[in-house]
Amino acid sequence: MTLSASVDLYLDELAQQRRQSPHTVSNYRRDLRTLDRLIGELLGGVTCKNLQVHHIRRFVVQLHAAGLSGRSLARMLSAWRGFFRWLGGRGEISANPVDGVKAPKRPHLLPKVLSPDEAMHLLDRNGGEEAKEGSAQEESLELRDQAMFELFYSSGLRLAELVLLDLSCLSDLADGEIRVLGKRNKTRIVPVGGKAREAIQRWVDRRGEVAKPEETALFVGQRGARIHPRVVEERLKQRARAQRMRVGVHPHMLRHSVASHLLQSSGDLRAVQEMLGHSSIASTQVYTHLDFQHLAQVYDVAHPRAKRK
């Protein structure tokens, strides 16, 4: 069986049996196509069955020299490793050539966040230019946008989690919470603040003017079907520009921001971890570094012995 055929079988299993998201499957397909190309370009007649560790290391060096970051290489190696593990389980190879191969160390970059004032300014619909009067549908879409952005900042949702929300989530909203489907099909309950609940209700009251009758998605696009992630990203960018914000705002920045702000206020790392749906506390601990970074900046500006003469 060719590598391409094996990849198709593997990805089909990921999608159908392991219920991986379309985004994950798409990334794996791209990374495994890169592997297939490298085998053809650099190794000629070598196949999966006789691929060795030194071949994989050569691929990593080649990709790194071409400008691929350590983060991207780590993700790619993870995809390759999973594929070869699958081949091993089927008895097609005797050893995984990716085991023990690591990506080059990457610089530790802290996520960018908005300050509390910037977040309030972004969510304040009167903070920028006054909205021009438009059609009834556009007014409804503005209410939808407000509900989405308030929910991002209130509950720290991922973009994929927000677009997957159905109307059924509204049954929990009265209790100040919603159930979301996160990574690896894990569900969790997240709190929803008063401002977000009010904004969602205003949108729900007008949703019927936009949504198709049979559509179950909470948030829909202009054509009445479930909203596409790219539309959410673009509408948020438009809001930031209208509010004359200098930073490039994206949905994950709102997730980072609420995590940082909650941790600064409460110091409860475990609660923030549970809210964000992090499987590892290490993923949440990055926000403690943000908190310290902010403290260091305040210290440099305010402390009398830190000021330069």
C-alpha positions as CSV (number, residue, x, y, z in Angstrom):
1,M,0.0,0.0,0.0
2,T,1.3,3.5,-0.9
3,L,2.0,6.1,1.8
4,S,-0.8,8.2,0.4
5,A,-3.3,5.4,0.7
6,S,-2.2,4.6,4.2
7,V,-2.6,8.3,5.2
8,D,-6.1,8.3,3.8
9,L,-7.0,5.3,5.9
10,Y,-5.4,6.8,9.0
11,L,-7.2,10.1,8.6
12,D,-10.5,8.4,8.0
13,E,-10.1,6.5,11.3
14,L,-9.2,9.8,13.1
15,A,-12.4,11.5,11.7
16,Q,-14.9,8.6,12.0
17,Q,-13.7,6.5,14.9
18,R,-11.7,8.9,17.1
19,R,-14.0,11.8,16.3
20,Q,-11.2,14.3,15.8
21,S,-12.3,17.7,14.6
22,P,-12.1,18.6,10.9
23,H,-9.5,21.2,11.7
24,T,-7.2,18.6,13.4
25,V,-7.7,16.1,10.5
26,S,-6.8,18.9,8.0
27,N,-3.6,19.8,9.9
28,Y,-2.6,16.1,10.0
29,R,-3.2,15.7,6.3
30,R,-1.0,18.7,5.5
31,D,1.8,17.5,7.8
32,L,1.7,14.0,6.4
33,R,1.7,15.3,2.8
34,T,4.9,17.1,3.8
35,L,6.4,13.8,5.0
36,D,5.5,12.1,1.7
37,R,7.1,15.0,-0.3
38,L,10.3,14.9,1.8
39,I,10.6,11.1,1.4
40,G,10.3,11.5,-2.4
41,E,12.6,14.5,-2.7
42,L,15.4,13.5,-0.3
43,L,15.4,9.8,0.0
44,G,14.3,8.4,-3.4
45,G,13.4,4.8,-3.0
46,V,13.1,4.8,0.8
47,T,9.6,3.7,2.0
48,C,7.8,3.9,5.4
49,K,8.9,0.4,6.2
50,N,12.6,1.2,6.1
51,L,12.5,4.8,7.3
52,Q,15.0,5.4,10.1
53,V,15.4,7.9,12.9
54,H,18.3,9.6,11.1
55,H,16.0,10.2,8.1
56,I,13.4,12.0,10.3
57,R,16.2,14.1,11.9
58,R,17.3,15.1,8.3
59,F,13.8,16.1,7.5
60,V,13.6,18.3,10.6
61,V,16.9,20.0,9.7
62,Q,15.7,20.6,6.2
63,L,12.4,22.1,7.3
64,H,14.0,24.2,10.0
65,A,16.5,25.6,7.5
66,A,13.6,26.5,5.3
67,G,12.2,28.7,8.1
68,L,9.7,26.4,9.8
69,S,9.5,27.4,13.5
70,G,10.1,25.1,16.5
71,R,6.4,25.2,17.3
72,S,5.4,24.1,13.8
73,L,8.0,21.4,13.7
74,A,6.8,20.0,17.1
75,R,3.2,19.9,15.8
76,M,4.4,18.2,12.6
77,L,6.5,15.6,14.5
78,S,3.5,14.8,16.7
79,A,1.4,14.1,13.5
80,W,4.1,11.9,12.1
81,R,4.6,10.1,15.4
82,G,0.9,9.3,15.6
83,F,0.8,8.0,12.0
84,F,3.7,5.7,12.5
85,R,2.3,4.5,15.8
86,W,-0.9,3.6,13.8
87,L,1.2,1.7,11.2
88,G,2.9,-0.2,14.0
89,G,-0.4,-1.2,15.5
90,R,-1.3,-2.7,12.1
91,G,2.0,-4.6,12.0
92,E,3.3,-2.7,9.0
93,I,6.4,-1.4,10.7
94,S,8.5,-2.7,13.5
95,A,9.6,0.5,15.1
96,N,8.5,4.2,15.1
97,P,11.2,6.3,13.5
98,V,9.9,9.5,15.1
99,D,10.3,8.3,18.7
100,G,13.0,10.3,20.4
101,V,13.2,13.0,17.7
102,K,12.5,16.5,19.1
103,A,11.9,19.8,17.4
104,P,14.4,22.6,18.0
105,K,13.8,24.6,21.1
106,R,11.5,27.6,20.4
107,P,11.5,30.9,22.2
108,H,8.9,31.1,25.0
109,L,6.5,33.7,23.7
110,L,3.8,34.9,26.1
111,P,0.3,35.4,24.7
112,K,-0.8,38.9,23.9
113,V,-3.6,40.2,26.1
114,L,-5.8,43.3,26.3
115,S,-5.7,45.3,29.5
116,P,-9.0,45.5,31.4
117,D,-9.6,49.0,30.1
118,E,-8.9,47.9,26.5
119,A,-11.4,45.0,26.9
120,M,-14.1,47.3,28.2
121,H,-13.4,49.8,25.4
122,L,-13.7,47.0,22.8
123,L,-17.0,45.7,24.2
124,D,-18.5,49.2,24.6
125,R,-20.6,49.7,21.5
126,N,-20.5,53.5,22.0
127,G,-16.7,53.5,22.4
128,G,-15.9,54.2,18.8
129,E,-17.6,55.9,15.9
130,E,-21.4,55.9,16.1
131,A,-22.9,53.1,14.1
132,K,-24.7,54.2,11.0
133,E,-28.3,53.2,10.6
134,G,-28.6,50.1,8.4
135,S,-31.1,47.4,7.5
136,A,-33.0,45.4,10.1
137,Q,-30.8,42.4,9.3
138,E,-27.6,44.4,9.9
139,E,-28.9,45.6,13.2
140,S,-29.6,42.0,14.1
141,L,-26.0,41.0,13.1
142,E,-24.7,43.8,15.3
143,L,-26.6,42.3,18.2
144,R,-25.1,38.9,17.3
145,D,-21.6,40.3,17.2
146,Q,-22.1,41.9,20.6
147,A,-23.4,38.6,22.1
148,M,-20.4,36.7,20.6
149,F,-17.8,39.1,21.8
150,E,-19.3,39.4,25.3
151,L,-19.4,35.6,25.5
152,F,-15.7,35.3,24.5
153,Y,-14.6,37.7,27.2
154,S,-17.1,36.4,29.8
155,S,-16.4,32.7,29.5
156,G,-13.0,32.4,27.8
157,L,-14.3,30.2,24.9
158,R,-12.3,29.0,22.0
159,L,-13.4,30.1,18.6
160,A,-14.4,26.5,17.6
161,E,-16.4,26.2,20.9
162,L,-18.4,29.3,20.2
163,V,-19.4,28.5,16.6
164,L,-20.5,25.0,17.7
165,L,-23.0,26.3,20.3
166,D,-26.6,25.3,19.6
167,L,-29.8,26.8,20.8
168,S,-30.0,23.9,23.4
169,C,-27.3,25.7,25.4
170,L,-29.8,28.4,26.3
171,S,-31.5,26.0,28.8
172,D,-28.6,26.5,31.1
173,L,-28.2,30.2,30.5
174,A,-30.8,31.1,33.1
175,D,-28.5,29.6,35.7
176,G,-25.6,31.7,34.5
177,E,-23.7,28.9,32.7
178,I,-23.5,27.1,29.4
179,R,-22.2,23.7,28.3
180,V,-19.5,23.7,25.6
181,L,-17.8,21.0,23.6
182,G,-14.1,21.5,23.8
183,K,-11.0,19.7,22.5
184,R,-11.1,16.0,22.2
185,N,-14.9,16.1,22.4
186,K,-14.7,17.0,26.1
187,T,-17.7,18.9,27.5
188,R,-17.4,21.4,30.3
189,I,-19.7,23.9,32.1
190,V,-18.5,27.5,32.0
191,P,-20.0,30.5,33.8
192,V,-21.6,33.3,31.8
193,G,-21.7,36.8,33.3
194,G,-24.6,39.2,33.4
195,K,-23.5,41.4,30.5
196,A,-23.0,38.4,28.2
197,R,-26.4,36.9,29.2
198,E,-28.2,40.2,28.4
199,A,-26.4,40.5,25.1
200,I,-27.2,36.9,24.2
201,Q,-30.9,37.4,25.0
202,R,-31.0,40.5,22.8
203,W,-29.6,38.5,19.9
204,V,-31.9,35.5,20.5
205,D,-34.9,37.9,20.4
206,R,-33.8,39.0,16.8
207,R,-32.2,35.7,15.7
208,G,-35.3,34.6,13.8
209,E,-34.9,37.6,11.4
210,V,-31.6,36.1,10.2
211,A,-31.6,32.3,10.9
212,K,-33.1,29.7,8.6
213,P,-36.1,28.0,10.3
214,E,-34.4,24.6,10.7
215,E,-31.0,26.0,11.8
216,T,-30.0,24.8,15.3
217,A,-26.9,27.0,15.7
218,L,-27.0,29.7,18.3
219,F,-24.9,32.0,16.1
220,V,-25.6,32.2,12.4
221,G,-24.1,34.1,9.5
222,Q,-25.8,36.4,7.0
223,R,-27.3,33.6,5.0
224,G,-28.9,32.0,8.1
225,A,-26.7,29.0,8.5
226,R,-24.2,28.3,11.3
227,I,-21.6,31.1,11.4
228,H,-18.1,30.3,10.0
229,P,-15.1,30.9,12.2
230,R,-13.5,33.3,9.6
231,V,-16.6,35.5,9.8
232,V,-16.3,35.8,13.6
233,E,-12.6,36.7,13.2
234,E,-13.3,39.4,10.6
235,R,-16.2,40.9,12.5
236,L,-14.0,41.2,15.6
237,K,-11.3,42.9,13.5
238,Q,-13.9,45.3,12.2
239,R,-15.0,46.1,15.7
240,A,-11.5,46.8,16.9
241,R,-10.8,49.1,13.9
242,A,-14.1,50.9,14.6
243,Q,-13.0,51.4,18.2
244,R,-9.6,52.7,17.0
245,M,-7.7,50.1,18.9
246,R,-4.0,49.8,18.0
247,V,-3.5,46.1,18.6
248,G,-4.6,43.3,16.3
249,V,-7.5,41.7,18.1
250,H,-8.5,38.2,17.5
251,P,-10.9,35.7,19.3
252,H,-8.1,33.9,21.1
253,M,-6.8,37.2,22.5
254,L,-10.1,37.6,24.3
255,R,-9.6,34.1,25.8
256,H,-6.1,35.0,26.9
257,S,-7.3,38.3,28.3
258,V,-10.1,36.9,30.5
259,A,-7.8,34.2,31.8
260,S,-5.1,36.8,32.7
261,H,-7.7,39.2,34.3
262,L,-9.3,36.4,36.3
263,L,-5.9,35.2,37.6
264,Q,-4.8,38.7,38.5
265,S,-8.0,39.2,40.5
266,S,-8.4,35.8,42.1
267,G,-5.1,34.0,42.0
268,D,-7.1,30.7,41.7
269,L,-5.1,28.8,39.1
270,R,-7.2,25.6,39.3
271,A,-10.5,27.5,38.7
272,V,-9.1,29.2,35.7
273,Q,-7.8,25.9,34.4
274,E,-11.2,24.3,34.7
275,M,-12.9,27.3,33.0
276,L,-10.6,27.3,30.1
277,G,-10.7,23.5,29.7
278,H,-6.9,23.0,29.9
279,S,-5.9,19.4,30.3
280,S,-2.6,20.4,31.9
281,I,-2.1,23.0,34.6
282,A,1.1,24.0,32.8
283,S,-1.0,25.5,30.0
284,T,-2.7,27.8,32.6
285,Q,0.5,28.7,34.4
286,V,1.6,30.8,31.4
287,Y,-0.9,33.5,32.7
288,T,1.1,33.7,35.9
289,H,4.0,34.8,33.9
290,L,1.9,37.5,32.3
291,D,0.8,38.6,35.7
292,F,4.5,38.9,36.8
293,Q,5.4,40.7,33.6
294,H,2.7,43.3,34.3
295,L,4.0,43.6,37.9
296,A,7.6,44.1,36.6
297,Q,6.5,46.9,34.3
298,V,4.6,48.6,37.1
299,Y,7.6,48.3,39.3
300,D,10.0,49.8,36.7
301,V,7.7,52.8,36.3
302,A,6.6,53.4,39.8
303,H,9.3,52.2,42.3
304,P,11.5,55.1,43.3
305,R,14.6,53.0,43.4
306,A,13.9,51.4,39.9
307,K,13.7,54.7,38.1
308,R,16.7,55.7,36.1
309,K,18.1,59.2,36.7
